Amino acid sequence: MDITAPIKPPEKVKRRRTRNPVLRLLGYLFAVGMIFFVAGSAGAAFLLWRVSKDLPDYEVLAKYEPPVMTRIHASDGSLIAEYATERRIYVPMNAIPEKLVQAFLSSEDKNFYRHGGVDFQGIVRAAMTNINNLRQNRRLVGA
């Protein structure tokens, strides 16, 4: 027996891995879902950019003061004339009767106190109504 001969390691038998078809399906669905998610996110970002590029800066809106009427009074306090392009009178919120506030809310948004500022149910309802109105050539509604 020759002691100097190299010892061969045992040959590895290559086994073919069988992949679970359920895992393959889940991987495929995950990949497709991610593609749709990325495409939807890009579409939503583009839509938001297109809609918001014409909006004024929020700081300008925070400092907005609507034009009010110029009133000229006589020395005894009687009103002589009013000058304005728009007949606006500033009224503080606490001077508006509660029934008037409730009347505006009931005509504009009856769920005003139930949502956090955006009524998703109203948006979906308006979208469905608008789809029907487009088919019938009728006027569109708001949310």
C-alpha positions as CSV (number, residue, x, y, z in Angstrom):
1,M,0.0,0.0,0.0
2,D,1.3,3.4,-1.0
3,I,1.1,5.9,1.8
4,T,2.0,8.8,-0.4
5,A,-1.1,8.5,-2.6
6,P,-3.6,11.3,-2.1
7,I,-6.9,10.4,-0.5
8,K,-9.9,11.3,-2.5
9,P,-12.9,12.7,-0.7
10,P,-16.1,10.9,-1.2
11,E,-18.0,12.1,-4.3
12,K,-21.0,14.3,-3.5
13,V,-24.2,13.2,-5.1
14,K,-26.0,16.1,-6.6
15,R,-29.6,15.9,-5.7
16,R,-32.0,18.0,-7.6
17,R,-34.1,20.2,-5.3
18,T,-37.8,20.0,-5.9
19,R,-39.5,23.3,-5.4
20,N,-42.8,23.5,-3.6
21,P,-45.5,24.7,-6.2
22,V,-47.3,26.6,-3.4
23,L,-44.2,28.5,-2.6
24,R,-43.6,29.2,-6.3
25,L,-47.1,30.5,-6.6
26,L,-46.8,32.7,-3.5
27,G,-43.5,34.1,-4.9
28,Y,-45.1,34.9,-8.2
29,L,-48.1,36.6,-6.6
30,F,-45.8,38.6,-4.3
31,A,-43.8,39.8,-7.3
32,V,-46.9,40.7,-9.3
33,G,-48.3,42.5,-6.2
34,M,-45.1,44.5,-5.8
35,I,-45.2,45.5,-9.4
36,F,-48.8,46.7,-9.1
37,F,-48.0,48.5,-5.8
38,V,-45.0,50.4,-7.3
39,A,-47.0,51.3,-10.4
40,G,-50.0,52.4,-8.4
41,S,-47.8,54.5,-6.1
42,A,-46.1,56.1,-9.0
43,G,-49.5,56.9,-10.6
44,A,-50.9,58.3,-7.4
45,A,-47.8,60.5,-6.9
46,F,-48.0,61.7,-10.4
47,L,-51.7,62.5,-10.0
48,L,-51.1,64.3,-6.7
49,W,-48.3,66.3,-8.3
50,R,-50.5,67.3,-11.3
51,V,-53.3,68.4,-9.1
52,S,-51.2,70.3,-6.5
53,K,-48.9,72.2,-8.8
54,D,-51.5,74.9,-9.4
55,L,-52.4,75.3,-5.8
56,P,-51.2,78.5,-3.9
57,D,-48.7,78.3,-1.2
58,Y,-50.2,77.4,2.2
59,E,-48.5,80.4,3.9
60,V,-50.4,82.7,1.5
61,L,-53.7,81.0,2.5
62,A,-52.8,81.3,6.2
63,K,-52.5,85.1,5.8
64,Y,-55.5,85.5,3.6
65,E,-57.8,88.4,4.5
66,P,-61.0,88.6,2.3
67,P,-62.0,92.1,1.1
68,V,-64.6,93.7,3.3
69,M,-66.8,96.7,2.7
70,T,-65.7,100.2,3.3
71,R,-68.4,102.0,5.3
72,I,-68.7,105.8,5.7
73,H,-70.4,107.0,8.8
74,A,-71.6,110.5,9.7
75,S,-70.5,112.2,12.9
76,D,-73.7,111.0,14.6
77,G,-72.9,107.3,13.7
78,S,-75.5,106.9,11.0
79,L,-74.4,105.1,7.8
80,I,-73.9,107.3,4.8
81,A,-72.5,104.9,2.2
82,E,-70.9,101.5,1.6
83,Y,-68.2,100.9,-1.0
84,A,-66.9,97.5,-2.1
85,T,-66.5,95.2,-5.0
86,E,-68.0,92.4,-2.8
87,R,-70.5,92.9,0.0
88,R,-68.7,91.1,2.8
89,I,-69.0,91.7,6.5
90,Y,-66.7,90.1,8.9
91,V,-68.6,88.2,11.6
92,P,-66.8,86.4,14.4
93,M,-67.7,82.7,14.8
94,N,-69.3,83.2,18.2
95,A,-71.7,85.8,16.8
96,I,-73.2,83.2,14.3
97,P,-76.3,81.5,15.8
98,E,-75.9,77.8,16.5
99,K,-79.0,76.9,14.4
100,L,-77.5,78.7,11.3
101,V,-74.3,76.6,11.8
102,Q,-76.4,73.4,12.0
103,A,-78.4,74.4,8.9
104,F,-75.2,74.9,6.9
105,L,-73.8,71.6,8.1
106,S,-77.0,69.7,7.3
107,S,-77.1,71.0,3.8
108,E,-73.4,70.6,3.1
109,D,-72.1,67.6,5.1
110,K,-74.4,65.8,7.5
111,N,-71.5,63.5,8.5
112,F,-69.2,66.5,9.4
113,Y,-68.7,65.4,13.1
114,R,-68.3,61.7,12.2
115,H,-65.1,61.9,10.0
116,G,-61.7,63.5,10.4
117,G,-62.0,66.0,7.6
118,V,-62.2,63.7,4.6
119,D,-65.4,61.7,4.0
120,F,-64.3,58.6,2.1
121,Q,-67.8,57.2,2.0
122,G,-69.0,60.5,0.4
123,I,-66.2,60.4,-2.1
124,V,-67.0,56.8,-3.1
125,R,-70.7,57.7,-3.3
126,A,-70.0,60.7,-5.5
127,A,-67.6,58.7,-7.8
128,M,-70.3,56.1,-8.3
129,T,-72.9,58.8,-9.0
130,N,-70.6,60.5,-11.4
131,I,-70.0,57.3,-13.3
132,N,-73.8,56.9,-13.8
133,N,-74.1,60.6,-14.6
134,L,-71.4,60.4,-17.3
135,R,-73.3,57.5,-19.0
136,Q,-76.5,59.5,-19.0
137,N,-74.9,62.8,-20.0
138,R,-76.0,64.5,-16.7
139,R,-74.3,67.0,-14.5
140,L,-71.5,65.7,-12.2
141,V,-71.8,66.0,-8.4
142,G,-69.2,66.7,-5.7
143,A,-68.1,64.7,-2.8
